[in-house]
Amino acid sequence: MKKIYLPGIILFFLISSSLIAQSDNFGGIRGKVIDSEGKAPLGFATISVFDTESTEKTLVNGGITAEDGTFDLDLPQGEYAVLVEFMGYLPMEINDLDINRDNRRVNLGTFELKADTENLEEVVVQGEKTLMELSLDKRIFNVGKDLANAGGTASDILMNLPSINVDPEGGVSLRGSSNVRILVDGKPSGLVSFKGSSGLQQLPASMIETVEVITNPSARYEAEGMAGVINIILKKENNQGFNASFEGIAGNPTNFGLAANLNYRHKKINWFVNYGVAYRRVPREGTIRQEISNADTSFYSYQTTTGTVNGLNNNIRAGLDYFFNENSILTGSYLWRRSDARRLTNIRYDDYAAEGAPLGRYTLRTQDEDEKEPNSEFNLTYKRSFDQKGHVLSTAITYLDYWENSDQVYTQDAYSPNGTAIPGGSLYQTSINDEFDRQWLLQLDYTKPIGSEGNFETGIRSSIRNMENDFIVSERTESGDMVALPGLDDVFLYDENIHAAYAILGNKSNKFSYQGGLRAEYTDVSTTLVKSNEVNPRDYANLFPSAHLTYNISPDDALQISYSRRIRRPVYNDLSPFMTFSDARNFFSGNPDLNPEYTDAFELGHIKYMDKGSIFSTLYYRDTEDKIERIRSVDEEGNATTLPYNIVGEQSMGFEFTTDYYPVEWWKLDANFNFFYAKIDGSNILDTYTANTYSWFTRLTSRFTLANGLDLQFRGNYEGRRRVAQGVQKAIAYLDLSASKDIMKGRGTLILNVMDVFNSRRNRYIFEGPGFLTEGNILPRRRQINLTLNYRIKQSKAQSKPTILGED
C-alpha cells in the first residue's frame, strides 16, 4: 500500500489547490423561445452552449427555459455556438457568438421554433449527429444511430464498426491484429480483464454513447496495444432538468432485457444513472476433424460439440458531477456488474483407424458449469479549466474490484459401436476456479497552450494490480474418493506495477501542424505458483516516442504522417499455467516464460470532406518483434495443447479506405475496405512456421430513410481468408438487416434487427504441425432476431451535427 501514498497525496494537493483558484463568469446570454405559428412561449426547451474555440467542440453550459420561454445563462469570455431544442420541433442553432469585453451580455432575441410535422426525411438527415466523425488520429462513432446495435452488447457494437473485426468467439482485432487496447471512458475496465475482450458481451449496447478508434496513438495514451486503442464512452447527459430514455428488448434465441438512462441536473449538481438487465440463452455448435500420424500408426477423430450458455447480466452505473462553476467539475461514479451463467456443453468423440473405418468406440463428455462474476469500479475525477482556452488540469483515481467463481462438473463415458458402455471408460471430474483482480489507477494530466498556436501536454500515471487464481481439478477414483490431478491444484498470483510519465509538444506554422511526444514506462511484473513455489519476476523500462505531422491542403482536405512505438505485455491469460478442462482433447493454457512484444507503427493518412460525405484513407506499416502467437501441438493419442509463444516477429502493411456518402437525402452509404499483407516468422519454434499472407476485410452499410419515420438498413460483411503461423483462417461472410419506426409522436422508436441472417458467421480453420492436421468449423452464436422499443423523456432522437466534421 505504500506505493499509493505519494501519487494520492499529489492528486489531493492539486485538486485542493485548484479549487481555491476559481474564476467568476465573464458575461452571458439571454433570449426567449416561442412557437412559430401560435407565438406561444415554449417552457422547458433545452438550451445548449458549445465552445467553438477548443480543438474539441464541448458543451460548456446549458439549461432549460422558464414557463414563459425565457432563458438567461452565464458564460466566460470566448466563442460559442448555441443550440435550441424542444421535443416535436425542429432545432435551431446560432454560430459565431462572441463573448468579449465589448460584448459581455448578449440578447439573442426570440427563437421561433417550427413544429416537426413536415419533411421528416430532411430532419433525420440534417438534424441528427452523423454516425462517424473523422480526425486524422481518431475516428468517433456515434453508435446509437446504428440500427443494428439495438438490443445488442458492446461486442455487437464493435463488430459493426470500420477497421474492427470481432471473431465468432468474441475476440477483437483492429486492422487484422488482436493486439488492441480496449478502454472504457478512457480507462481500463473490469469488463476487459480475465476474459479479455469477450467480457464486452456482458455490457448492454444501450449504455454506450460513442466509440473512439485510435489507430496510431500519441504519447498521452498508454503504450499498450500494437494495433491501437479502442475507447468506449458510456452515456451521460448534463442538460438542465430531468431527462431519460428507456429500452425494452425481446429476441430469439432467448434475449430479454430492460435498460434505463436517467439524468437530472439542477444548478451545480448533475446526477446520472444507467441500468441494464438482460437474460440471454446462447446456443452454439461446432465440429473438429483431426488426423494423427506417427512412425507406426495413423488414426482419425471427429468431434461434435453442442451447447448453450444461459446468462443473467446486471449492470448499473451511477454518479454525479458537481460544478463549482462551468470551469471546475468534480465527478464521482460507481459501476457494478454481475453476471450469472450456466454453461452446458455436450461433446461426442468418434475415433477411426482409417478415414471412415470405425476404431471401435465413441466417447460422450458433458460439461455443467455455474459461473458468477461480480465486478465493481469506483472513479473520482476532477477537471479544472483555466481562463486561457485549452489550459486544463485533470486528475483521476480509479479502483477496480473483480471476482469470478467457476464451479464445473465433467462426466465422460465410452461406448462400443453398438452403444454398449465400455467397462472402465467412465470419468467423473470437478473443477473449482476462483479468480480475483484488484487494481488502482492514479493519473494526472496537464495541458497548457503556448503562444498563439502551440500546445504543451504532460502527465503521470501509476497502475497497481494484484490478481489471484485458485484452481483445483479433481477426479473420482474407483474407491469413490475425489483426488486432485497432478499439476492442477495450485494458487497462481500475478502482481503488476506500471508507472509512466509523458510529455507532448505541438505547434502550427501556416498549413503545417506538428506534434512530438515521449512516454516513459517502467514495468514490474511477478508471477508465483504458491504450492509448487515457482516464482518468475520480470521488470523492464522502455521509452515510447510518437510523432504526428499534418499538412492542411484546405479546410476540408488534409494529410498526416505519424509514428508511434507500442508494446504488448503478456497479461494474466497469457501467463497463467492453469489448463482449461472442458474439452478432454483440446487444452488451452498460458506460458509464464513469455516476453513482451514491441511494435513500430507508421501511418500516412488523408481526409477529404465533401458536400455529401467524407473519405478517409490510410497507408500503414507495422514491424513487430517477439510477437506472441498461440501454437498448437498434438500428442500421439490425439490430445492437443495450445500455448502462447514468442515467435521471431511479424511485418505487416496495408491500405484502408472508409467513406460515408449521401447519394440522395434519403439514402446513406457507409463503406470500409482494408487490405493488408503480413510476413510471419515463427521459425524459432519450427522451421515450417512461417507464412506470407494477403487478406482483406470489407463492410458495406446501406441505410434508407423513408416517410413517416421509417428507416431500413442493410449491412454486408466479409473477412478474407488469411494464413497464420500454423495454417489458415478461412473466410467469413455474413449479412445483417435492420428496420426502425418512430412512434408515440417521436418519443419512441421501434427497432427490428436480424443479425447473421444465414448463420454464416463461423470460425473455420485448418492447423498443421508435426504429426497432425486439424480442421475446425465452429458456430458459437446463431442467427439473432431482436425487437427493441426505445422511449425518451426530454431527450431528442436527433442531436446536432458538428458544423465541421472531425474538428477534434
C-alpha positions in Angstrom: 0.0 0.0 0.0 2.9 2.4 0.4 3.2 2.7 -3.3 -0.2 4.5 -3.3 0.6 7.3 -0.8 2.8 9.6 -2.9 0.6 9.8 -6.1 -2.5 10.0 -3.9 -1.0 13.0 -1.9 -0.1 14.7 -5.2 -3.6 14.3 -6.6 -5.2 15.6 -3.4 -2.9 18.6 -3.3 -3.5 19.6 -6.9 -7.3 19.2 -6.6 -7.3 21.2 -3.4 -5.1 24.0 -4.7 -7.1 24.2 -8.0 -10.4 24.5 -6.1 -9.1 27.7 -4.4 -8.4 29.4 -7.7 -12.0 29.7 -9.1 -12.8 32.5 -11.6 -16.2 34.3 -12.0 -18.1 34.1 -15.2 -17.4 37.0 -17.6 -20.7 37.6 -19.3 -23.8 35.7 -20.5 -26.7 35.3 -23.0 -30.4 35.6 -22.7 -33.4 35.1 -25.0 -36.8 33.6 -25.5 -38.2 30.6 -27.3 -41.7 30.5 -28.8 -43.8 28.5 -31.2 -43.5 30.0 -34.7 -47.2 29.7 -35.5 -49.2 30.4 -32.3 -46.4 32.5 -30.8 -46.9 30.7 -27.5 -43.9 30.5 -25.2 -42.2 27.2 -25.0 -41.3 26.4 -21.5 -38.7 23.7 -20.7 -37.0 23.9 -24.1 -33.3 22.9 -23.9 -30.6 25.5 -24.4 -27.0 24.1 -25.0 -23.9 26.2 -25.4 -20.8 24.8 -27.1 -17.3 26.0 -27.1 -16.0 26.5 -30.7 -12.5 27.7 -29.8 -11.1 24.5 -28.5 -9.9 21.6 -30.6 -12.9 19.6 -29.5 -16.4 21.0 -29.6 -17.6 20.7 -26.0 -20.6 21.6 -24.0 -19.8 24.4 -21.6 -23.2 25.4 -20.3 -26.9 24.7 -20.7 -30.3 25.0 -19.2 -34.0 24.9 -19.8 -36.4 27.8 -20.5 -38.8 29.1 -17.9 -42.5 28.7 -18.3 -42.6 32.0 -20.2 -40.0 30.7 -22.6 -37.1 32.9 -21.4 -33.6 31.8 -20.5 -30.5 33.5 -19.0 -27.1 31.8 -18.9 -23.7 32.9 -17.6 -20.6 32.4 -19.7 -16.9 33.1 -19.5 -15.2 35.0 -22.3 -14.9 33.1 -25.5 -16.5 32.0 -28.8 -19.6 29.8 -28.8 -22.5 28.1 -30.7 -26.0 28.0 -29.2 -28.4 25.1 -29.9 -32.1 25.4 -29.0 -34.2 22.1 -28.9 -37.7 21.2 -28.0 -39.5 17.8 -28.4 -41.6 17.8 -31.5 -39.9 20.9 -33.0 -37.0 21.5 -35.4 -33.8 22.6 -33.6 -32.2 26.0 -34.2 -28.6 26.8 -34.0 -26.7 30.1 -33.8 -22.9 30.1 -34.5 -20.2 32.7 -34.2 -21.3 34.0 -30.9 -18.5 36.0 -29.2 -18.4 37.0 -25.5 -15.7 39.6 -25.0 -15.1 42.9 -23.2 -17.2 44.9 -25.7 -19.9 42.3 -25.9 -20.4 40.9 -22.4 -24.2 40.4 -22.1 -25.8 39.3 -25.4 -29.6 39.3 -26.0 -30.2 36.7 -28.7 -33.8 37.8 -29.1 -36.6 35.4 -29.8 -36.2 31.9 -31.3 -39.3 30.8 -33.3 -39.2 27.0 -33.5 -41.2 25.3 -36.2 -43.2 22.2 -35.5 -41.6 19.0 -36.8 -44.7 17.9 -38.8 -43.4 18.1 -42.4 -40.4 16.8 -44.4 -39.4 14.2 -41.8 -36.7 12.9 -44.2 -34.8 16.2 -44.1 -34.9 16.4 -40.3 -33.4 12.9 -39.9 -30.6 13.6 -42.4 -29.6 17.1 -41.3 -30.6 17.2 -37.6 -29.1 14.1 -36.3 -25.5 13.5 -35.2 -23.5 11.8 -38.0 -22.6 8.2 -37.5 -18.9 8.9 -38.0 -16.8 11.9 -37.1 -13.3 11.9 -38.6 -10.0 13.3 -37.5 -6.5 12.2 -38.6 -5.6 10.3 -35.5 -9.1 9.3 -34.3 -12.5 8.3 -35.6 -15.5 8.9 -33.4 -18.5 6.7 -34.0 -21.9 7.7 -32.6 -23.1 4.2 -32.2 -26.6 4.9 -31.0 -27.6 5.9 -34.6 -26.7 2.4 -35.9 -29.9 0.3 -36.0 -28.0 -3.0 -35.8 -26.9 -2.1 -32.3 -30.4 -2.1 -30.8 -30.8 -4.9 -28.2 -27.2 -6.0 -28.5 -24.0 -5.7 -26.5 -20.7 -3.8 -26.6 -19.3 -6.7 -28.6 -22.0 -6.3 -31.2 -21.3 -2.6 -31.5 -17.6 -3.2 -32.1 -18.4 -5.8 -34.7 -20.3 -3.1 -36.7 -17.5 -0.5 -36.8 -15.0 0.1 -39.6 -11.4 -1.3 -39.1 -12.7 -3.6 -36.3 -13.3 -7.3 -36.5 -14.9 -9.5 -33.8 -14.3 -13.1 -34.3 -17.1 -15.6 -33.5 -15.5 -16.3 -30.1 -15.7 -12.6 -29.1 -12.0 -11.7 -29.7 -11.5 -8.2 -31.0 -8.9 -7.2 -33.7 -8.1 -3.9 -35.3 -6.8 -3.9 -38.9 -6.2 -7.7 -38.6 -4.3 -7.5 -35.2 -5.7 -8.8 -32.0 -3.2 -6.8 -30.0 -5.5 -3.8 -29.3 -6.0 -1.9 -26.1 -9.7 -1.6 -25.1 -10.7 1.2 -22.6 -14.0 2.3 -21.1 -14.3 6.1 -20.5 -10.6 6.4 -21.2 -9.6 3.9 -18.5 -9.0 0.1 -18.2 -12.2 -1.7 -17.1 -13.0 -4.9 -15.3 -15.1 -5.7 -18.4 -11.8 -6.4 -20.2 -10.0 -8.3 -17.5 -9.7 -12.1 -17.1 -11.9 -12.8 -20.1 -10.3 -10.3 -22.4 -12.5 -8.6 -25.0 -15.1 -11.3 -24.8 -16.2 -9.8 -21.5 -17.8 -7.0 -23.5 -20.6 -9.4 -24.4 -22.0 -8.6 -21.0 -22.2 -4.8 -21.4 -25.6 -3.6 -23.0 -25.3 -1.5 -26.1 -27.9 0.9 -24.7 -25.3 2.2 -22.1 -22.8 3.3 -24.8 -22.7 6.8 -26.3 -19.7 6.7 -28.7 -16.7 4.6 -29.6 -13.3 6.2 -30.4 -10.9 4.2 -32.7 -7.3 5.5 -32.4 -5.0 3.6 -34.8 -1.7 5.4 -34.1 -1.9 6.9 -30.6 0.3 9.7 -29.3 2.3 9.6 -26.1 -0.6 10.7 -24.0 -2.1 7.2 -24.3 -0.8 4.0 -22.7 1.8 2.3 -24.9 -0.1 -1.0 -24.6 -1.7 -2.2 -27.8 0.2 -2.7 -31.0 -2.7 -2.0 -33.3 -4.0 1.0 -31.3 -6.7 1.9 -28.8 -10.5 1.4 -28.8 -12.2 3.7 -26.2 -15.8 3.1 -25.3 -17.6 6.1 -23.9 -20.7 5.4 -21.7 -23.8 7.6 -21.8 -24.2 10.6 -19.6 -26.3 13.8 -20.2 -25.8 17.1 -18.4 -28.7 19.2 -19.7 -30.6 21.1 -17.0 -33.7 19.4 -15.6 -34.7 15.8 -15.9 -34.3 13.7 -19.0 -34.4 9.9 -19.6 -34.6 7.1 -22.0 -35.9 3.6 -21.6 -35.4 0.4 -23.7 -37.1 -3.0 -23.7 -35.8 -5.9 -25.7 -37.2 -9.3 -26.8 -35.3 -11.6 -29.1 -34.9 -15.1 -30.4 -32.8 -17.1 -29.4 -33.9 -16.0 -26.0 -32.9 -12.4 -25.3 -34.9 -10.4 -22.9 -33.7 -7.1 -21.4 -34.6 -3.8 -19.9 -32.4 -0.6 -19.8 -32.8 2.9 -18.4 -30.6 6.0 -18.7 -31.7 8.7 -16.3 -30.3 12.2 -15.8 -31.2 15.2 -13.6 -29.3 18.4 -13.4 -30.2 21.2 -11.0 -27.8 24.1 -11.0 -24.5 22.8 -9.8 -25.3 19.1 -9.4 -25.8 16.6 -12.2 -27.0 13.1 -11.3 -26.8 10.2 -13.8 -27.9 6.6 -13.6 -27.6 3.9 -16.3 -29.1 0.4 -15.6 -29.4 -2.6 -17.7 -30.6 -6.2 -17.1 -30.6 -9.0 -19.7 -31.3 -12.7 -19.8 -29.8 -14.5 -22.8 -29.7 -18.1 -24.0 -26.9 -18.5 -26.5 -26.7 -21.9 -28.4 -23.5 -23.0 -30.0 -22.3 -25.9 -32.2 -19.2 -27.0 -33.9 -17.1 -29.8 -35.4 -13.4 -30.6 -35.3 -11.8 -33.2 -37.6 -8.3 -34.3 -36.8 -5.8 -36.6 -38.4 -3.0 -38.0 -36.3 0.0 -39.8 -37.7 3.3 -41.1 -36.4 6.0 -43.5 -37.4 3.9 -46.6 -36.6 0.2 -45.7 -37.0 -2.3 -43.1 -38.0 -5.9 -42.6 -36.9 -8.6 -40.0 -37.3 -11.0 -38.4 -34.8 -14.2 -36.5 -35.4 -15.6 -34.2 -32.7 -19.1 -32.8 -32.5 -20.0 -30.1 -29.9 -23.3 -28.6 -29.0 -24.2 -26.5 -26.0 -25.9 -23.5 -24.5 -25.0 -20.6 -22.2 -27.8 -19.2 -20.1 -26.8 -15.9 -18.6 -28.4 -13.2 -16.4 -26.4 -9.9 -16.6 -27.0 -6.8 -14.4 -25.2 -3.5 -15.0 -25.6 -0.3 -13.1 -23.6 2.9 -13.3 -24.4 5.9 -11.2 -22.6 9.1 -10.3 -22.8 12.8 -10.1 -21.0 15.9 -11.4 -20.5 18.8 -9.1 -20.0 22.1 -10.9 -18.1 24.5 -8.7 -18.5 26.6 -11.9 -18.5 25.6 -15.5 -14.7 25.6 -15.5 -14.3 23.4 -12.4 -16.0 20.0 -12.3 -15.7 17.1 -9.8 -17.2 13.8 -10.9 -17.7 10.6 -8.8 -19.1 7.4 -10.3 -19.6 3.8 -9.4 -20.2 0.9 -11.8 -21.4 -2.5 -10.6 -21.9 -5.5 -12.8 -22.8 -9.1 -12.0 -23.1 -12.0 -14.4 -24.6 -15.3 -13.5 -24.3 -18.0 -16.1 -24.9 -21.7 -16.6 -22.9 -23.4 -19.4 -24.0 -26.8 -20.6 -21.8 -28.5 -23.3 -22.1 -31.9 -24.9 -19.1 -33.3 -26.9 -19.0 -36.5 -28.9 -15.7 -38.0 -29.9 -15.7 -40.6 -32.7 -12.4 -42.4 -33.4 -11.4 -44.1 -36.6 -8.4 -46.3 -37.6 -8.7 -45.0 -41.2 -10.8 -42.5 -42.9 -14.4 -43.8 -42.4 -13.4 -47.0 -40.7 -14.5 -47.2 -37.0 -11.8 -47.8 -34.4 -14.4 -49.5 -32.2 -15.6 -46.8 -29.8 -17.0 -43.4 -29.3 -17.0 -41.1 -26.2 -19.5 -38.7 -24.7 -18.4 -35.8 -22.5 -20.7 -33.3 -20.7 -19.7 -30.0 -19.0 -22.0 -28.4 -16.5 -20.7 -25.1 -15.2 -22.1 -22.5 -12.9 -20.3 -19.2 -13.1 -20.6 -16.0 -11.0 -18.9 -12.7 -11.8 -19.4 -9.6 -9.6 -17.4 -6.6 -10.7 -17.1 -3.1 -9.2 -15.5 0.1 -10.4 -15.1 3.3 -8.4 -13.9 6.5 -10.1 -13.2 10.0 -8.9 -12.1 12.7 -11.4 -11.5 16.4 -11.2 -11.2 18.8 -14.2 -10.1 22.4 -13.9 -10.3 24.7 -17.0 -8.4 28.0 -16.6 -9.2 31.3 -18.2 -6.9 30.6 -21.2 -8.7 28.4 -23.6 -7.1 24.9 -23.7 -5.4 25.4 -20.3 -6.6 22.3 -18.4 -5.7 20.3 -15.4 -7.4 16.9 -14.8 -6.8 14.2 -12.2 -8.4 10.7 -11.7 -8.4 7.9 -9.2 -9.9 4.6 -10.1 -10.3 1.3 -8.2 -11.3 -1.9 -9.9 -12.5 -5.0 -7.9 -13.3 -8.1 -9.9 -14.1 -11.6 -8.8 -15.2 -14.8 -10.6 -16.2 -18.2 -9.3 -16.5 -21.1 -11.7 -17.8 -24.5 -10.4 -17.7 -27.2 -13.1 -18.6 -30.9 -13.2 -17.5 -33.1 -16.1 -18.9 -36.6 -16.8 -17.5 -38.8 -19.5 -18.4 -42.3 -20.8 -17.0 -44.5 -23.5 -19.2 -46.8 -25.7 -18.7 -49.5 -28.2 -20.2 -49.0 -31.7 -23.4 -50.7 -30.7 -23.9 -48.3 -27.8 -22.8 -50.6 -25.0 -20.9 -48.9 -22.2 -17.2 -49.9 -22.1 -16.1 -51.0 -18.6 -13.6 -48.6 -17.1 -14.4 -46.0 -19.7 -16.2 -43.6 -17.3 -14.8 -40.5 -15.7 -16.2 -38.0 -13.1 -14.2 -34.8 -12.6 -14.8 -31.5 -10.9 -13.1 -28.1 -11.3 -13.3 -25.2 -8.9 -11.7 -22.0 -10.1 -11.8 -18.7 -8.1 -10.2 -15.6 -9.8 -9.6 -12.2 -8.2 -8.5 -8.9 -9.7 -7.9 -5.7 -7.8 -6.4 -2.6 -9.4 -5.6 1.0 -8.5 -5.2 3.6 -11.2 -3.8 7.1 -10.4 -3.5 9.7 -13.2 -2.7 13.4 -13.6 -2.8 15.3 -16.9 -1.9 18.9 -17.6 -2.3 20.9 -20.9 -1.0 24.4 -21.5 -1.3 26.5 -24.7 2.0 28.1 -25.8 1.9 31.2 -28.0 -0.9 31.5 -30.5 -0.9 28.0 -31.9 1.4 25.9 -29.7 0.4 23.4 -27.0 2.2 21.5 -24.3 0.9 18.4 -22.5 2.3 16.4 -19.7 1.2 13.8 -17.2 1.9 10.9 -14.9 0.2 7.6 -14.4 0.5 4.6 -12.0 -1.2 1.3 -12.2 -1.0 -1.2 -9.3 -2.6 -4.5 -9.9 -2.9 -7.8 -7.9 -4.5 -10.9 -9.4 -5.1 -14.3 -7.9 -6.3 -17.6 -9.3 -7.1 -20.5 -7.0 -7.7 -23.7 -9.0 -8.1 -27.4 -8.5 -9.2 -30.2 -10.8 -10.2 -33.4 -9.1 -11.2 -36.9 -10.4 -13.2 -39.7 -8.7 -11.2 -42.8 -8.1 -12.6 -46.4 -8.2 -13.0 -46.2 -4.4 -15.2 -43.1 -4.8 -12.7 -40.6 -3.4 -12.0 -37.3 -5.2 -8.3 -36.8 -5.8 -6.6 -33.7 -7.3 -5.0 -34.3 -10.6 -1.2 -33.7 -10.8 -0.3 -30.1 -11.8 -3.9 -28.9 -11.5 -4.0 -27.9 -7.8 -2.3 -24.6 -7.1 -2.7 -20.9 -6.5 -1.4 -18.6 -9.2 -0.5 -15.0 -8.3 0.0 -12.1 -10.7 1.4 -8.8 -9.4 1.8 -5.9 -11.9 3.0 -2.3 -11.3 3.3 0.1 -14.2 4.5 3.7 -13.7 4.5 6.1 -16.6 5.2 9.8 -17.4 4.8 11.6 -20.8 5.3 14.9 -22.4 4.0 16.2 -25.8 4.8 19.5 -27.6 2.9 20.6 -30.6 2.7 23.8 -32.8 1.4 25.1 -36.0 3.0 27.0 -38.8 0.9 28.1 -41.8 -0.6 24.9 -43.2 1.6 22.6 -41.2 0.8 21.2 -37.7 3.3 19.1 -35.9 3.4 17.2 -32.6 6.1 15.2 -30.9 5.9 13.2 -27.7 7.8 10.8 -25.5 6.4 8.4 -23.0 8.5 6.5 -20.4 7.1 3.4 -18.7 8.5 1.2 -16.0 7.0 -2.3 -15.6 7.4 -4.6 -12.6 5.7 -8.0 -13.0 5.9 -11.1 -10.9 4.1 -14.4 -11.2 4.0 -17.1 -8.5 2.7 -20.6 -8.2 2.3 -20.8 -4.5 2.2 -24.6 -3.8 5.0 -25.5 -6.2 7.0 -22.4 -5.2 7.7 -21.3 -8.8 8.4 -17.5 -8.9 9.0 -15.6 -12.2 9.8 -11.9 -11.7 10.2 -9.5 -14.6 11.0 -5.8 -14.7 11.9 -3.5 -17.6 11.9 0.2 -18.6 11.0 1.5 -22.0 10.8 4.7 -24.0 7.9 5.1 -26.4 8.2 8.1 -28.9 5.4 9.4 -31.1 5.2 12.0 -33.8 2.4 13.4 -36.0 2.8 15.9 -38.9 -0.2 17.3 -40.6 -0.5 19.3 -43.8 -3.8 21.1 -44.3 -4.3 21.4 -48.1 -7.6 23.2 -47.4 -10.1 23.4 -44.6 -11.7 20.3 -45.9 -8.6 18.4 -47.1 -5.6 17.3 -45.1 -2.7 14.8 -45.0 -0.9 13.4 -42.0 2.1 11.2 -41.4 2.6 9.6 -37.9 4.8 7.2 -36.0 4.5 5.5 -32.6 6.2 2.7 -30.7 3.9 0.3 -28.9 4.2 -2.7 -26.5 2.1 -5.7 -25.7 2.8 -7.1 -22.3 1.8 -10.7 -21.5 -1.1 -10.5 -19.2 -2.9 -12.9 -16.9 -4.4 -15.2 -19.6 -1.1 -15.3 -21.4 0.9 -16.3 -18.3 -1.4 -18.5 -16.2 -0.4 -22.2 -16.4 -4.0 -23.3 -15.5 -5.3 -25.6 -18.2 -8.8 -25.4 -19.5 -10.6 -28.7 -18.9 -14.0 -28.5 -20.6 -12.7 -30.4 -23.7 -10.9 -33.6 -22.8 -8.8 -33.5 -26.0 -8.2 -29.8 -26.6 -6.5 -27.9 -23.9 -5.6 -24.2 -23.6 -3.1 -22.6 -21.2 -0.8 -19.7 -20.6 3.0 -19.6 -20.6 4.8 -18.0 -17.6 8.0 -17.6 -19.7 6.6 -15.1 -22.2 8.3 -11.8 -23.0 6.6 -8.6 -24.2 6.3 -7.8 -27.9 7.3 -4.4 -29.4 5.9 -2.7 -32.5 7.0 0.3 -34.6 3.9 1.7 -36.3 3.9 4.1 -39.3 0.8 5.7 -41.0 0.1 8.1 -43.9 -3.5 9.3 -43.7 -5.7 11.5 -45.8 -9.1 13.1 -45.0 -11.4 14.7 -47.5 -14.7 16.3 -46.7 -17.4 16.8 -49.4 -20.9 18.2 -49.5 -22.4 14.7 -49.5 -19.9 12.8 -47.4 -16.3 12.3 -46.4 -13.4 10.0 -47.3 -10.7 8.7 -45.0 -7.8 6.6 -46.4 -4.6 5.3 -44.8 -1.4 3.5 -45.7 0.1 1.7 -42.7 3.1 -0.4 -41.8 3.9 -2.3 -38.6 7.1 -4.1 -37.6 6.7 -6.4 -34.6 9.4 -8.1 -32.6 8.8 -11.2 -30.3 5.2 -11.4 -31.5 3.0 -13.5 -29.2 1.4 -16.3 -31.2 -0.6 -19.3 -29.9 0.9 -22.6 -31.1 -1.0 -25.9 -31.2 0.7 -29.3 -30.6 -0.8 -32.7 -30.6 0.5 -35.9 -28.9 0.4 -39.4 -30.2 -3.0 -40.0 -28.6 -4.6 -37.1 -30.3 -4.7 -34.7 -27.3 -4.0 -31.1 -28.4 -2.4 -28.4 -26.3 -2.4 -24.7 -27.3 0.1 -22.3 -25.7 1.3 -18.8 -26.4 4.9 -18.4 -27.5 7.2 -15.6 -28.6 7.9 -16.0 -32.3 10.6 -14.0 -34.2 8.1 -11.4 -35.3 5.7 -10.1 -38.0 5.9 -7.4 -40.6 2.6 -6.1 -41.9 1.5 -3.4 -44.2 -1.9 -2.4 -45.6 -4.3 0.1 -47.1 -7.6 1.2 -45.5 -10.4 3.2 -47.1 -13.5 4.5 -45.2 -16.3 6.7 -46.5 -19.8 7.9 -45.7 -21.8 9.2 -48.6 -25.3 10.5 -49.2 -26.2 9.8 -52.9 -29.6 11.5 -52.2 -31.1 12.9 -49.0 -32.9 9.6 -48.1 -30.1 7.2 -48.8 -26.8 6.9 -46.9 -23.8 4.6 -47.6 -21.0 3.7 -45.2 -18.1 1.6 -46.6 -14.9 0.3 -45.1 -12.2 -1.7 -47.0 -9.0 -2.9 -45.5 -6.3 -4.8 -47.5 -3.1 -6.0 -45.8 0.0 -8.1 -46.3 1.8 -9.9 -43.4 5.0 -11.8 -43.2 5.0 -14.1 -40.1 8.2 -15.6 -38.9 7.8 -18.4 -36.3 11.0 -20.3 -37.4 12.3 -20.2 -33.8 9.5 -22.7 -32.9 9.6 -24.8 -36.1 11.2 -24.1 -39.5 7.8 -24.5 -41.2 6.0 -22.0 -39.0 6.4 -19.1 -41.5 3.8 -17.5 -43.7 3.3 -14.8 -46.2 -0.4 -13.8 -46.3 -2.6 -11.4 -48.1 -6.1 -10.7 -46.8 -8.8 -8.2 -46.9 -11.9 -7.1 -44.9 -14.8 -5.1 -46.2 -18.1 -3.9 -44.7 -20.9 -2.0 -46.5 -23.9 -0.4 -44.8 -26.8 1.0 -46.8 -29.4 3.0 -45.0 -32.7 4.3 -46.4 -34.7 7.0 -44.6 -38.3 6.7 -45.8 -41.5 8.6 -45.0 -43.3 8.5 -41.6 -40.1 7.9 -39.6 -39.3 4.6 -41.2 -35.6 3.6 -41.6 -34.2 0.4 -43.3 -30.6 -0.7 -43.0 -28.6 -3.5 -44.7 -25.1 -4.4 -43.8 -22.8 -6.9 -45.6 -19.5 -8.1 -44.0 -16.7 -10.1 -45.5 -13.4 -11.2 -43.9 -11.0 -12.8 -46.3 -9.0 -16.0 -45.9 -5.6 -15.5 -44.3 -2.6 -17.5 -43.3 -1.3 -17.8 -39.7 1.9 -19.3 -38.5 0.4 -22.8 -38.3 -2.2 -22.8 -41.1 -5.2 -21.0 -42.5 -8.0 -19.0 -41.0 -10.8 -19.3 -43.6 -13.1 -16.5 -44.9 -16.2 -15.3 -43.2 -19.2 -13.6 -44.8 -22.5 -12.6 -43.2 -25.4 -10.2 -43.6 -27.4 -8.1 -41.0 -30.8 -6.5 -41.6 -32.5 -3.8 -39.5 -35.5 -1.5 -39.6 -36.8 1.2 -37.3 -40.1 3.2 -37.0 -40.7 6.3 -34.9 -43.9 6.0 -32.8 -45.6 7.9 -29.9 -45.2 11.3 -31.7 -41.5 10.9 -32.0 -40.9 10.0 -28.3 -40.5 6.3 -29.1 -38.7 4.2 -31.7 -39.4 0.5 -32.5 -36.4 -1.4 -34.0 -36.3 -4.8 -35.5 -32.9 -6.4 -36.4 -31.7 -9.7 -37.7 -28.0 -10.5 -37.1 -26.2 -13.1 -39.2 -29.2 -13.8 -41.4 -27.8 -17.0 -43.0 -25.9 -18.4 -39.9 -22.7 -18.0 -41.8 -20.5 -16.3 -39.2 -18.5 -19.3 -38.5 -14.9 -19.8 -37.2 -13.3 -22.1 -39.8 -9.7 -23.0 -39.7 -7.0 -25.5 -40.7 -3.9 -26.0 -38.5 -1.0 -28.2 -39.3 2.0 -29.4 -37.3 4.3 -32.3 -36.7 2.1 -35.4 -36.9 -1.3 -33.8 -37.1 -3.8 -31.8 -39.2 -6.8 -30.2 -37.5 -9.8 -28.7 -39.3 -12.5 -26.8 -37.3 -15.9 -25.3 -38.1 -17.4 -23.5 -35.1 -20.7 -21.5 -34.9 -20.6 -20.0 -31.3 -23.7 -17.9 -31.9 -26.7 -18.5 -34.1 -28.8 -16.0 -36.0 -30.2 -13.4 -33.6 -33.6 -11.6 -34.1 -34.3 -8.7 -31.7 -37.3 -6.4 -31.3 -36.4 -3.2 -29.3 -38.6 -0.4 -28.0 -36.9 2.9 -27.0 -38.8 5.6 -25.2 -37.4 9.1 -24.5 -38.3 11.8 -21.9 -36.9 15.2 -22.8 -34.2 13.6 -24.9 -34.4 14.1 -28.7 -33.6 11.3 -31.0 -31.9 13.8 -33.3 -28.8 15.5 -31.9 -26.9 18.4 -33.5 -24.3 17.5 -36.2 -21.0 19.3 -35.8 -20.6 22.3 -38.1 -17.3 20.8 -39.2 -16.9 17.0 -39.1 -13.9 15.7 -37.2 -12.9 19.1 -35.7 -11.4 17.1 -32.8 
